[in-house]
Amino acid sequence: MPPSTLRTRADKARVKKQTAEPVKASSVVIEDEADLGDIRRLCADRGLDVDRDWIVVRSRLNNWGGPDGLENTQLRVDLEPRLGMLMPAVSDPGWLPPKRKAVKSKRSNLVCFLSDQHVPFHDKPLHQATIAWLSDHQPSRILLLGDLLDFDQVSRYARNDLHTATMQQTLDEGYGVLRDYRAACPNADIVCLAGNHEERLRAAVGKQLAAIINLKRPGDDDGVLSVPFLLRFDELGIDFARSDVGGYEHASIKVSPELQAIHGWIAKKGSGSSARATLDHMRVSTIQGHTHRASSVFSTEWTIDNEPRTLVALETGCLCEIKDGLSHAPRPDWQQGFATASVRSNGRFICEQAVYVAGALMWRDWTYETGVSNE
């Protein structure tokens, strides 16, 4: 707004022009803890608790004079989320995972791909139906494709106080979900990938506690502030798939010589669009999570000898609640469920989807409602 306009408005409001010296611009950084009282009140008025949830990184008081000669004051506060004290998920004293038994080799092995639970915002009835499916079909491998945990407390996006959970609650409930998987399938190989939501924890630790981000117990591969340690992967017999060259985007699990599983990083509008883009980028058959959509797309390439090579890409769907879109996506175009693959001894495979619609989980001729199967 030009000074002339401000002057006109001041005249109309009968604000007299100041005859004193104009206010000099100044800025003061507040460092004294005793001066934080006003900052606490300022933040509390906006629903921000600087003693529990946020760290005051920097605060400063700015003064400047306007064209009417009056003094203007601004208090600016820079905040970062407080990581807090994290403990490994609570486990029942004396609990032991079920003993694994030797399983005879089969001509075809069933692999289950579970993704995007976003605990503690996972869909509880769908979780129970999934556990019933696992108990009935006993897949040889359970591959967790990332975003098992939500970690909204350390998101870079604004937190919704009506849809939030503490870090410790997230860990405790995530451990409970994993323990349900292990109890349902004591003989399965369970492997977990990180997703972009697990990356939130690593990024927060690196930002606030960089000096101990790689602190480990002697002989351990994972740091004491990592998801595998905090969720007791060793106790549950779960392996963690990591990349040696980068973050979660680079990590993958080899399912067969011609099929891989990833979390995924491409998210396009509409079911199948992300799978197609991933397939075009990877040039290998891929099962992915991340998008919260369910799809399967095919592509045929040709070798230099004019031989066809058919590829497939699947989006698994999600296992989280989809109503209200985890508070940030109204009426989202998401689908719930998971994917499976029957992998034969020669490496060939066939992929299928388990779809959860209107309270029923459907796979082949099986239907699970409230955890009960109806063949």
Short mmCIF file of the C-alpha atoms (twelve columns), coordinates in Angstrom:
data_MODEL
# 
_entry.id   MODEL 
# 
loop_
_atom_site.group_PDB 
_atom_site.id 
_atom_site.type_symbol 
_atom_site.label_atom_id 
_atom_site.label_alt_id 
_atom_site.label_comp_id 
_atom_site.label_asym_id 
_atom_site.label_seq_id 
_atom_site.Cartn_x 
_atom_site.Cartn_y 
_atom_site.Cartn_z 
_atom_site.pdbx_PDB_model_num 
ATOM 1   C CA . MET A 1   0.000   0.000   0.000   1 
ATOM 2   C CA . PRO A 2   1.603   3.346   -1.025  1 
ATOM 3   C CA . PRO A 3   2.408   5.894   1.729   1 
ATOM 4   C CA . SER A 4   -0.028  8.429   0.199   1 
ATOM 5   C CA . THR A 5   -2.930  6.042   0.741   1 
ATOM 6   C CA . LEU A 6   -1.900  5.397   4.335   1 
ATOM 7   C CA . ARG A 7   -1.636  9.159   4.899   1 
ATOM 8   C CA . THR A 8   -5.153  9.689   3.511   1 
ATOM 9   C CA . ARG A 9   -6.579  6.996   5.768   1 
ATOM 10  C CA . ALA A 10  -4.769  8.440   8.776   1 
ATOM 11  C CA . ASP A 11  -6.236  11.885  8.015   1 
ATOM 12  C CA . LYS A 12  -9.742  10.459  7.776   1 
ATOM 13  C CA . ALA A 13  -9.276  8.728   11.111  1 
ATOM 14  C CA . ARG A 14  -8.059  12.077  12.493  1 
ATOM 15  C CA . VAL A 15  -4.638  10.705  13.323  1 
ATOM 16  C CA . LYS A 16  -2.319  13.631  13.739  1 
ATOM 17  C CA . LYS A 17  1.061   13.568  12.137  1 
ATOM 18  C CA . GLN A 18  3.752   12.917  14.671  1 
ATOM 19  C CA . THR A 19  6.150   15.749  15.295  1 
ATOM 20  C CA . ALA A 20  8.616   13.558  17.184  1 
ATOM 21  C CA . GLU A 21  11.550  11.855  15.582  1 
ATOM 22  C CA . PRO A 22  10.472  8.881   13.395  1 
ATOM 23  C CA . VAL A 23  10.784  5.435   14.969  1 
ATOM 24  C CA . LYS A 24  14.014  3.759   13.960  1 
ATOM 25  C CA . ALA A 25  13.801  0.185   12.738  1 
ATOM 26  C CA . SER A 26  15.357  -2.340  15.095  1 
ATOM 27  C CA . SER A 27  15.450  -6.082  15.691  1 
ATOM 28  C CA . VAL A 28  16.333  -7.841  18.922  1 
ATOM 29  C CA . VAL A 29  16.950  -11.574 19.258  1 
ATOM 30  C CA . ILE A 30  15.446  -12.918 22.490  1 
ATOM 31  C CA . GLU A 31  17.779  -15.329 24.239  1 
ATOM 32  C CA . ASP A 32  16.911  -14.990 27.925  1 
ATOM 33  C CA . GLU A 33  14.701  -17.841 29.177  1 
ATOM 34  C CA . ALA A 34  12.936  -15.337 31.460  1 
ATOM 35  C CA . ASP A 35  11.659  -13.485 28.384  1 
ATOM 36  C CA . LEU A 36  9.892   -16.576 27.043  1 
ATOM 37  C CA . GLY A 37  6.745   -15.916 29.045  1 
ATOM 38  C CA . ASP A 38  5.190   -13.805 26.283  1 
ATOM 39  C CA . ILE A 39  6.222   -16.389 23.727  1 
ATOM 40  C CA . ARG A 40  4.564   -19.197 25.676  1 
ATOM 41  C CA . ARG A 41  1.348   -17.201 25.874  1 
ATOM 42  C CA . LEU A 42  1.565   -16.295 22.196  1 
ATOM 43  C CA . CYS A 43  1.973   -19.950 21.216  1 
ATOM 44  C CA . ALA A 44  -0.627  -21.214 23.710  1 
ATOM 45  C CA . ASP A 45  -3.202  -18.836 22.224  1 
ATOM 46  C CA . ARG A 46  -2.633  -20.634 18.926  1 
ATOM 47  C CA . GLY A 47  -2.779  -24.141 20.373  1 
ATOM 48  C CA . LEU A 48  1.006   -24.680 20.434  1 
ATOM 49  C CA . ASP A 49  2.629   -26.058 23.599  1 
ATOM 50  C CA . VAL A 50  6.308   -25.045 23.652  1 
ATOM 51  C CA . ASP A 51  6.954   -27.065 26.816  1 
ATOM 52  C CA . ARG A 52  5.625   -30.337 25.442  1 
ATOM 53  C CA . ASP A 53  5.429   -30.376 21.641  1 
ATOM 54  C CA . TRP A 54  7.617   -27.605 20.233  1 
ATOM 55  C CA . ILE A 55  11.139  -26.221 20.635  1 
ATOM 56  C CA . VAL A 56  11.695  -22.454 20.359  1 
ATOM 57  C CA . VAL A 57  14.571  -22.313 17.885  1 
ATOM 58  C CA . ARG A 58  14.743  -18.537 17.610  1 
ATOM 59  C CA . SER A 59  12.644  -15.535 18.544  1 
ATOM 60  C CA . ARG A 60  13.111  -11.890 17.784  1 
ATOM 61  C CA . LEU A 61  11.331  -8.597  18.355  1 
ATOM 62  C CA . ASN A 62  11.109  -6.232  15.395  1 
ATOM 63  C CA . ASN A 63  10.248  -2.509  15.698  1 
ATOM 64  C CA . TRP A 64  9.667   -0.095  12.857  1 
ATOM 65  C CA . GLY A 65  7.872   3.145   12.178  1 
ATOM 66  C CA . GLY A 66  5.043   3.610   9.715   1 
ATOM 67  C CA . PRO A 67  4.328   6.644   7.498   1 
ATOM 68  C CA . ASP A 68  2.056   8.013   10.252  1 
ATOM 69  C CA . GLY A 69  4.980   8.073   12.671  1 
ATOM 70  C CA . LEU A 70  3.458   5.401   14.929  1 
ATOM 71  C CA . GLU A 71  5.554   2.519   16.226  1 
ATOM 72  C CA . ASN A 72  4.870   -0.994  14.954  1 
ATOM 73  C CA . THR A 73  5.992   -4.099  16.816  1 
ATOM 74  C CA . GLN A 74  6.265   -7.713  15.641  1 
ATOM 75  C CA . LEU A 75  7.222   -10.753 17.688  1 
ATOM 76  C CA . ARG A 76  8.456   -13.574 15.448  1 
ATOM 77  C CA . VAL A 77  8.999   -17.088 16.791  1 
ATOM 78  C CA . ASP A 78  10.579  -19.997 14.877  1 
ATOM 79  C CA . LEU A 79  9.530   -23.429 16.163  1 
ATOM 80  C CA . GLU A 80  10.534  -27.045 15.515  1 
ATOM 81  C CA . PRO A 81  8.653   -30.159 16.673  1 
ATOM 82  C CA . ARG A 82  10.009  -31.637 19.885  1 
ATOM 83  C CA . LEU A 83  11.093  -35.257 19.342  1 
ATOM 84  C CA . GLY A 84  10.755  -36.142 23.005  1 
ATOM 85  C CA . MET A 85  12.025  -39.260 24.719  1 
ATOM 86  C CA . LEU A 86  11.353  -42.370 22.659  1 
ATOM 87  C CA . MET A 87  11.383  -45.837 24.183  1 
ATOM 88  C CA . PRO A 88  11.122  -49.193 22.431  1 
ATOM 89  C CA . ALA A 89  7.532   -50.350 22.088  1 
ATOM 90  C CA . VAL A 90  6.076   -51.959 25.203  1 
ATOM 91  C CA . SER A 91  6.236   -55.758 25.162  1 
ATOM 92  C CA . ASP A 92  4.559   -58.120 27.606  1 
ATOM 93  C CA . PRO A 93  7.096   -59.509 30.098  1 
ATOM 94  C CA . GLY A 94  7.989   -63.050 29.181  1 
ATOM 95  C CA . TRP A 95  6.300   -62.986 25.775  1 
ATOM 96  C CA . LEU A 96  8.009   -65.150 23.173  1 
ATOM 97  C CA . PRO A 97  7.222   -65.321 19.468  1 
ATOM 98  C CA . PRO A 98  5.752   -68.615 18.207  1 
ATOM 99  C CA . LYS A 99  8.372   -71.211 17.312  1 
ATOM 100 C CA . ARG A 100 8.980   -71.603 13.630  1 
ATOM 101 C CA . LYS A 101 8.552   -75.046 12.099  1 
ATOM 102 C CA . ALA A 102 10.225  -76.543 9.075   1 
ATOM 103 C CA . VAL A 103 7.980   -76.156 6.027   1 
ATOM 104 C CA . LYS A 104 8.139   -78.489 3.046   1 
ATOM 105 C CA . SER A 105 9.083   -76.925 -0.252  1 
ATOM 106 C CA . LYS A 106 6.111   -76.184 -2.506  1 
ATOM 107 C CA . ARG A 107 5.840   -75.831 -6.249  1 
ATOM 108 C CA . SER A 108 4.394   -72.374 -5.653  1 
ATOM 109 C CA . ASN A 109 4.953   -70.017 -2.737  1 
ATOM 110 C CA . LEU A 110 2.372   -67.450 -1.694  1 
ATOM 111 C CA . VAL A 111 3.737   -63.965 -0.961  1 
ATOM 112 C CA . CYS A 112 1.653   -61.254 0.710   1 
ATOM 113 C CA . PHE A 113 2.324   -57.516 0.257   1 
ATOM 114 C CA . LEU A 114 0.967   -55.247 3.009   1 
ATOM 115 C CA . SER A 115 1.417   -51.488 2.859   1 
ATOM 116 C CA . ASP A 116 0.426   -48.085 4.226   1 
ATOM 117 C CA . GLN A 117 -1.134  -48.993 7.560   1 
ATOM 118 C CA . HIS A 118 -0.297  -45.542 8.970   1 
ATOM 119 C CA . VAL A 119 -0.577  -46.847 12.537  1 
ATOM 120 C CA . PRO A 120 -2.304  -45.777 14.772  1 
ATOM 121 C CA . PHE A 121 -4.694  -44.692 12.016  1 
ATOM 122 C CA . HIS A 122 -4.961  -48.195 10.561  1 
ATOM 123 C CA . ASP A 123 -8.420  -49.532 9.761   1 
ATOM 124 C CA . LYS A 124 -9.101  -51.840 12.724  1 
ATOM 125 C CA . PRO A 125 -11.794 -54.059 11.101  1 
ATOM 126 C CA . LEU A 126 -9.612  -54.410 7.993   1 
ATOM 127 C CA . HIS A 127 -6.680  -55.338 10.222  1 
ATOM 128 C CA . GLN A 128 -8.734  -58.102 11.838  1 
ATOM 129 C CA . ALA A 129 -9.829  -59.378 8.420   1 
ATOM 130 C CA . THR A 130 -6.197  -59.350 7.253   1 
ATOM 131 C CA . ILE A 131 -5.128  -61.360 10.303  1 
ATOM 132 C CA . ALA A 132 -7.876  -63.904 9.576   1 
ATOM 133 C CA . TRP A 133 -6.670  -64.127 5.952   1 
ATOM 134 C CA . LEU A 134 -3.066  -64.627 7.067   1 
ATOM 135 C CA . SER A 135 -4.100  -67.363 9.501   1 
ATOM 136 C CA . ASP A 136 -6.063  -69.213 6.829   1 
ATOM 137 C CA . HIS A 137 -3.575  -69.005 3.953   1 
ATOM 138 C CA . GLN A 138 -0.181  -68.984 5.695   1 
ATOM 139 C CA . PRO A 139 1.904   -67.139 3.076   1 
ATOM 140 C CA . SER A 140 5.559   -68.112 3.002   1 
ATOM 141 C CA . ARG A 141 6.602   -64.448 2.934   1 
ATOM 142 C CA . ILE A 142 5.001   -61.276 4.272   1 
ATOM 143 C CA . LEU A 143 6.506   -58.140 2.752   1 
ATOM 144 C CA . LEU A 144 5.695   -54.847 4.475   1 
ATOM 145 C CA . LEU A 145 6.127   -52.098 1.891   1 
ATOM 146 C CA . GLY A 146 6.432   -49.037 4.113   1 
ATOM 147 C CA . ASP A 147 4.390   -46.371 5.887   1 
ATOM 148 C CA . LEU A 148 3.565   -48.871 8.612   1 
ATOM 149 C CA . LEU A 149 3.729   -45.907 11.026  1 
ATOM 150 C CA . ASP A 150 2.290   -42.434 10.499  1 
ATOM 151 C CA . PHE A 151 4.482   -40.188 12.735  1 
ATOM 152 C CA . ASP A 152 2.328   -37.099 12.247  1 
ATOM 153 C CA . GLN A 153 4.149   -35.473 15.204  1 
ATOM 154 C CA . VAL A 154 7.285   -34.994 13.104  1 
ATOM 155 C CA . SER A 155 5.640   -34.213 9.784   1 
ATOM 156 C CA . ARG A 156 6.696   -31.082 7.939   1 
ATOM 157 C CA . TYR A 157 3.017   -30.356 7.413   1 
ATOM 158 C CA . ALA A 158 0.821   -28.551 9.930   1 
ATOM 159 C CA . ARG A 159 -0.522  -30.952 12.565  1 
ATOM 160 C CA . ASN A 160 -4.257  -31.418 13.022  1 
ATOM 161 C CA . ASP A 161 -4.960  -31.580 16.759  1 
ATOM 162 C CA . LEU A 162 -8.187  -33.486 16.023  1 
ATOM 163 C CA . HIS A 163 -6.211  -36.228 14.268  1 
ATOM 164 C CA . THR A 164 -2.894  -36.857 15.978  1 
ATOM 165 C CA . ALA A 165 -1.022  -39.380 18.117  1 
ATOM 166 C CA . THR A 166 2.092   -39.258 20.239  1 
ATOM 167 C CA . MET A 167 5.278   -40.849 19.002  1 
ATOM 168 C CA . GLN A 168 5.166   -43.440 21.780  1 
ATOM 169 C CA . GLN A 169 1.537   -44.360 21.030  1 
ATOM 170 C CA . THR A 170 2.485   -44.814 17.391  1 
ATOM 171 C CA . LEU A 171 5.349   -47.150 18.309  1 
ATOM 172 C CA . ASP A 172 3.346   -49.182 20.833  1 
ATOM 173 C CA . GLU A 173 0.434   -49.745 18.467  1 
ATOM 174 C CA . GLY A 174 2.769   -50.442 15.549  1 
ATOM 175 C CA . TYR A 175 4.449   -53.161 17.586  1 
ATOM 176 C CA . GLY A 176 1.011   -54.627 18.331  1 
ATOM 177 C CA . VAL A 177 0.191   -54.798 14.624  1 
ATOM 178 C CA . LEU A 178 3.490   -56.537 13.869  1 
ATOM 179 C CA . ARG A 179 2.956   -58.987 16.694  1 
ATOM 180 C CA . ASP A 180 -0.447  -59.870 15.258  1 
ATOM 181 C CA . TYR A 181 1.235   -60.622 11.912  1 
ATOM 182 C CA . ARG A 182 3.840   -62.816 13.565  1 
ATOM 183 C CA . ALA A 183 1.293   -64.673 15.725  1 
ATOM 184 C CA . ALA A 184 -0.859  -65.378 12.650  1 
ATOM 185 C CA . CYS A 185 2.085   -66.642 10.561  1 
ATOM 186 C CA . PRO A 186 4.805   -68.063 12.821  1 
ATOM 187 C CA . ASN A 187 6.638   -69.693 9.904   1 
ATOM 188 C CA . ALA A 188 6.583   -66.794 7.448   1 
ATOM 189 C CA . ASP A 189 9.608   -64.737 6.493   1 
ATOM 190 C CA . ILE A 190 8.653   -61.138 7.284   1 
ATOM 191 C CA . VAL A 191 10.621  -58.329 5.664   1 
ATOM 192 C CA . CYS A 192 9.928   -54.610 6.111   1 
ATOM 193 C CA . LEU A 193 10.754  -51.614 3.936   1 
ATOM 194 C CA . ALA A 194 10.739  -48.033 5.145   1 
ATOM 195 C CA . GLY A 195 8.423   -45.512 3.538   1 
ATOM 196 C CA . ASN A 196 8.363   -41.742 3.477   1 
ATOM 197 C CA . HIS A 197 6.529   -41.691 6.832   1 
ATOM 198 C CA . GLU A 198 9.263   -43.710 8.555   1 
ATOM 199 C CA . GLU A 199 11.662  -41.272 6.941   1 
ATOM 200 C CA . ARG A 200 10.020  -38.577 9.096   1 
ATOM 201 C CA . LEU A 201 11.552  -40.113 12.219  1 
ATOM 202 C CA . ARG A 202 15.019  -40.442 10.699  1 
ATOM 203 C CA . ALA A 203 14.898  -36.834 9.480   1 
ATOM 204 C CA . ALA A 204 13.715  -35.528 12.871  1 
ATOM 205 C CA . VAL A 205 16.439  -37.433 14.726  1 
ATOM 206 C CA . GLY A 206 19.053  -36.202 12.262  1 
ATOM 207 C CA . LYS A 207 17.914  -32.624 12.731  1 
ATOM 208 C CA . GLN A 208 17.620  -32.552 16.510  1 
ATOM 209 C CA . LEU A 209 19.994  -35.308 17.631  1 
ATOM 210 C CA . ALA A 210 22.482  -35.567 14.793  1 
ATOM 211 C CA . ALA A 211 25.324  -36.574 17.110  1 
ATOM 212 C CA . ILE A 212 23.598  -39.832 18.124  1 
ATOM 213 C CA . ILE A 213 21.636  -40.703 14.996  1 
ATOM 214 C CA . ASN A 214 23.881  -43.757 14.430  1 
ATOM 215 C CA . LEU A 215 24.228  -44.746 18.090  1 
ATOM 216 C CA . LYS A 216 23.887  -48.550 18.297  1 
ATOM 217 C CA . ARG A 217 24.141  -51.364 20.762  1 
ATOM 218 C CA . PRO A 218 27.325  -53.395 20.232  1 
ATOM 219 C CA . GLY A 219 26.781  -55.863 17.412  1 
ATOM 220 C CA . ASP A 220 23.536  -54.282 16.163  1 
ATOM 221 C CA . ASP A 221 22.940  -53.058 12.634  1 
ATOM 222 C CA . ASP A 222 20.255  -50.550 13.608  1 
ATOM 223 C CA . GLY A 223 20.514  -47.446 15.769  1 
ATOM 224 C CA . VAL A 224 18.643  -47.169 19.054  1 
ATOM 225 C CA . LEU A 225 16.433  -44.441 17.566  1 
ATOM 226 C CA . SER A 226 15.606  -46.393 14.397  1 
ATOM 227 C CA . VAL A 227 12.275  -48.029 13.559  1 
ATOM 228 C CA . PRO A 228 13.688  -51.607 13.615  1 
ATOM 229 C CA . PHE A 229 15.075  -51.092 17.124  1 
ATOM 230 C CA . LEU A 230 12.072  -49.225 18.531  1 
ATOM 231 C CA . LEU A 231 9.642   -51.830 17.129  1 
ATOM 232 C CA . ARG A 232 11.731  -54.782 18.371  1 
ATOM 233 C CA . PHE A 233 12.273  -56.360 14.949  1 
ATOM 234 C CA . ASP A 234 14.817  -58.768 16.422  1 
ATOM 235 C CA . GLU A 235 12.296  -60.054 18.964  1 
ATOM 236 C CA . LEU A 236 9.627   -60.530 16.272  1 
ATOM 237 C CA . GLY A 237 11.959  -62.133 13.743  1 
ATOM 238 C CA . ILE A 238 11.468  -59.379 11.174  1 
ATOM 239 C CA . ASP A 239 14.167  -58.345 8.713   1 
ATOM 240 C CA . PHE A 240 14.637  -54.766 7.573   1 
ATOM 241 C CA . ALA A 241 15.436  -54.094 3.898   1 
ATOM 242 C CA . ARG A 242 17.647  -51.039 3.494   1 
ATOM 243 C CA . SER A 243 19.561  -49.474 0.646   1 
ATOM 244 C CA . ASP A 244 23.309  -49.026 0.612   1 
ATOM 245 C CA . VAL A 245 23.150  -46.055 -1.741  1 
ATOM 246 C CA . GLY A 246 20.334  -43.802 -0.532  1 
ATOM 247 C CA . GLY A 247 17.031  -43.388 1.269   1 
ATOM 248 C CA . TYR A 248 13.811  -45.367 1.182   1 
ATOM 249 C CA . GLU A 249 13.321  -44.602 -2.532  1 
ATOM 250 C CA . HIS A 250 16.301  -46.830 -3.376  1 
ATOM 251 C CA . ALA A 251 15.386  -49.826 -1.217  1 
ATOM 252 C CA . SER A 252 13.718  -52.883 -2.749  1 
ATOM 253 C CA . ILE A 253 12.989  -56.529 -2.048  1 
ATOM 254 C CA . LYS A 254 13.665  -59.173 -4.687  1 
ATOM 255 C CA . VAL A 255 10.582  -61.398 -4.859  1 
ATOM 256 C CA . SER A 256 11.668  -63.491 -7.851  1 
ATOM 257 C CA . PRO A 257 14.217  -63.078 -10.653 1 
ATOM 258 C CA . GLU A 258 11.631  -60.977 -12.503 1 
ATOM 259 C CA . LEU A 259 9.650   -59.272 -9.717  1 
ATOM 260 C CA . GLN A 260 10.571  -56.680 -7.086  1 
ATOM 261 C CA . ALA A 261 8.722   -54.890 -4.267  1 
ATOM 262 C CA . ILE A 262 9.260   -51.240 -3.320  1 
ATOM 263 C CA . HIS A 263 7.521   -48.584 -1.270  1 
ATOM 264 C CA . GLY A 264 7.365   -46.200 -4.205  1 
ATOM 265 C CA . TRP A 265 7.879   -42.477 -4.570  1 
ATOM 266 C CA . ILE A 266 5.781   -41.609 -7.647  1 
ATOM 267 C CA . ALA A 267 2.234   -40.454 -6.907  1 
ATOM 268 C CA . LYS A 268 0.020   -39.450 -9.824  1 
ATOM 269 C CA . LYS A 269 -3.703  -38.864 -10.045 1 
ATOM 270 C CA . GLY A 270 -5.893  -41.902 -10.595 1 
ATOM 271 C CA . SER A 271 -5.578  -45.635 -10.049 1 
ATOM 272 C CA . GLY A 272 -2.911  -47.173 -12.271 1 
ATOM 273 C CA . SER A 273 -1.188  -43.924 -13.264 1 
ATOM 274 C CA . SER A 274 1.549   -44.250 -10.658 1 
ATOM 275 C CA . ALA A 275 2.041   -47.945 -11.412 1 
ATOM 276 C CA . ARG A 276 2.458   -47.134 -15.107 1 
ATOM 277 C CA . ALA A 277 4.961   -44.358 -14.359 1 
ATOM 278 C CA . THR A 278 6.897   -46.638 -11.997 1 
ATOM 279 C CA . LEU A 279 6.987   -49.393 -14.615 1 
ATOM 280 C CA . ASP A 280 8.231   -46.970 -17.268 1 
ATOM 281 C CA . HIS A 281 10.975  -45.824 -14.889 1 
ATOM 282 C CA . MET A 282 12.024  -49.217 -13.475 1 
ATOM 283 C CA . ARG A 283 11.650  -51.419 -16.578 1 
ATOM 284 C CA . VAL A 284 11.045  -54.419 -14.310 1 
ATOM 285 C CA . SER A 285 7.856   -55.911 -12.842 1 
ATOM 286 C CA . THR A 286 7.136   -54.108 -9.576  1 
ATOM 287 C CA . ILE A 287 4.678   -54.176 -6.687  1 
ATOM 288 C CA . GLN A 288 4.455   -50.879 -4.796  1 
ATOM 289 C CA . GLY A 289 2.591   -49.093 -2.026  1 
ATOM 290 C CA . HIS A 290 2.674   -45.343 -1.287  1 
ATOM 291 C CA . THR A 291 -0.271  -44.189 -3.432  1 
ATOM 292 C CA . HIS A 292 -3.102  -45.717 -1.332  1 
ATOM 293 C CA . ARG A 293 -4.590  -46.967 -4.592  1 
ATOM 294 C CA . ALA A 294 -5.182  -50.449 -5.999  1 
ATOM 295 C CA . SER A 295 -4.336  -51.262 -9.598  1 
ATOM 296 C CA . SER A 296 -2.521  -53.571 -11.964 1 
ATOM 297 C CA . VAL A 297 -1.118  -52.535 -15.338 1 
ATOM 298 C CA . PHE A 298 0.752   -54.478 -17.990 1 
ATOM 299 C CA . SER A 299 3.340   -53.523 -20.577 1 
ATOM 300 C CA . THR A 300 4.995   -55.588 -23.295 1 
ATOM 301 C CA . GLU A 301 8.509   -54.795 -24.465 1 
ATOM 302 C CA . TRP A 302 10.418  -56.379 -27.308 1 
ATOM 303 C CA . THR A 303 13.995  -57.618 -27.316 1 
ATOM 304 C CA . ILE A 304 16.494  -56.977 -30.061 1 
ATOM 305 C CA . ASP A 305 15.599  -60.455 -31.338 1 
ATOM 306 C CA . ASN A 306 11.915  -59.476 -31.580 1 
ATOM 307 C CA . GLU A 307 10.916  -61.570 -28.567 1 
ATOM 308 C CA . PRO A 308 8.183   -60.256 -26.243 1 
ATOM 309 C CA . ARG A 309 8.795   -59.486 -22.573 1 
ATOM 310 C CA . THR A 310 5.649   -58.771 -20.567 1 
ATOM 311 C CA . LEU A 311 5.935   -56.691 -17.393 1 
ATOM 312 C CA . VAL A 312 3.379   -55.961 -14.689 1 
ATOM 313 C CA . ALA A 313 3.099   -53.301 -11.985 1 
ATOM 314 C CA . LEU A 314 0.694   -53.325 -9.049  1 
ATOM 315 C CA . GLU A 315 -0.387  -50.752 -6.509  1 
ATOM 316 C CA . THR A 316 -1.325  -52.665 -3.360  1 
ATOM 317 C CA . GLY A 317 -3.983  -50.374 -1.939  1 
ATOM 318 C CA . CYS A 318 -3.740  -49.276 1.690   1 
ATOM 319 C CA . LEU A 319 -4.561  -50.658 5.140   1 
ATOM 320 C CA . CYS A 320 -5.228  -47.295 6.788   1 
ATOM 321 C CA . GLU A 321 -8.523  -45.567 7.402   1 
ATOM 322 C CA . ILE A 322 -9.614  -43.750 4.266   1 
ATOM 323 C CA . LYS A 323 -12.605 -41.747 5.444   1 
ATOM 324 C CA . ASP A 324 -11.556 -38.097 5.730   1 
ATOM 325 C CA . GLY A 325 -8.214  -38.988 4.137   1 
ATOM 326 C CA . LEU A 326 -6.136  -39.044 7.335   1 
ATOM 327 C CA . SER A 327 -7.432  -35.489 7.956   1 
ATOM 328 C CA . HIS A 328 -5.679  -33.932 4.943   1 
ATOM 329 C CA . ALA A 329 -7.413  -35.349 1.834   1 
ATOM 330 C CA . PRO A 330 -11.211 -34.846 1.736   1 
ATOM 331 C CA . ARG A 331 -12.995 -37.731 -0.026  1 
ATOM 332 C CA . PRO A 332 -9.737  -39.260 -1.293  1 
ATOM 333 C CA . ASP A 333 -9.533  -41.528 -4.312  1 
ATOM 334 C CA . TRP A 334 -7.995  -44.319 -2.236  1 
ATOM 335 C CA . GLN A 335 -8.679  -48.047 -2.170  1 
ATOM 336 C CA . GLN A 336 -8.130  -50.458 0.711   1 
ATOM 337 C CA . GLY A 337 -6.626  -53.927 0.544   1 
ATOM 338 C CA . PHE A 338 -3.357  -55.679 -0.240  1 
ATOM 339 C CA . ALA A 339 -1.690  -57.713 -2.970  1 
ATOM 340 C CA . THR A 340 -0.446  -61.287 -3.298  1 
ATOM 341 C CA . ALA A 341 1.820   -63.155 -5.670  1 
ATOM 342 C CA . SER A 342 2.088   -66.880 -6.291  1 
ATOM 343 C CA . VAL A 343 5.751   -67.429 -7.139  1 
ATOM 344 C CA . ARG A 344 6.682   -70.712 -8.774  1 
ATOM 345 C CA . SER A 345 9.957   -72.540 -8.423  1 
ATOM 346 C CA . ASN A 346 11.008  -71.473 -11.939 1 
ATOM 347 C CA . GLY A 347 10.575  -67.805 -11.000 1 
ATOM 348 C CA . ARG A 348 7.317   -67.249 -12.829 1 
ATOM 349 C CA . PHE A 349 4.565   -65.543 -10.882 1 
ATOM 350 C CA . ILE A 350 0.956   -64.443 -10.963 1 
ATOM 351 C CA . CYS A 351 -0.216  -61.394 -8.993  1 
ATOM 352 C CA . GLU A 352 -3.636  -60.866 -7.454  1 
ATOM 353 C CA . GLN A 353 -5.379  -58.274 -5.313  1 
ATOM 354 C CA . ALA A 354 -7.316  -58.604 -2.069  1 
ATOM 355 C CA . VAL A 355 -9.846  -55.761 -2.066  1 
ATOM 356 C CA . TYR A 356 -11.681 -54.403 0.970   1 
ATOM 357 C CA . VAL A 357 -15.057 -52.886 0.088   1 
ATOM 358 C CA . ALA A 358 -18.052 -52.105 2.332   1 
ATOM 359 C CA . GLY A 359 -16.572 -53.973 5.285   1 
ATOM 360 C CA . ALA A 360 -15.665 -57.137 3.343   1 
ATOM 361 C CA . LEU A 361 -12.167 -58.330 2.372   1 
ATOM 362 C CA . MET A 362 -12.372 -60.359 -0.846  1 
ATOM 363 C CA . TRP A 363 -9.644  -62.543 -2.389  1 
ATOM 364 C CA . ARG A 364 -10.313 -65.245 -4.939  1 
ATOM 365 C CA . ASP A 365 -13.386 -67.114 -3.641  1 
ATOM 366 C CA . TRP A 366 -12.805 -66.053 -0.041  1 
ATOM 367 C CA . THR A 367 -14.625 -63.260 1.767   1 
ATOM 368 C CA . TYR A 368 -13.809 -61.985 5.257   1 
ATOM 369 C CA . GLU A 369 -16.265 -59.852 7.159   1 
ATOM 370 C CA . THR A 370 -15.355 -58.633 10.683  1 
ATOM 371 C CA . GLY A 371 -12.497 -61.142 10.621  1 
ATOM 372 C CA . VAL A 372 -14.680 -64.196 9.827   1 
ATOM 373 C CA . SER A 373 -14.121 -66.051 6.574   1 
ATOM 374 C CA . ASN A 374 -16.942 -67.093 4.263   1 
ATOM 375 C CA . GLU A 375 -15.648 -69.301 1.473   1 
# 
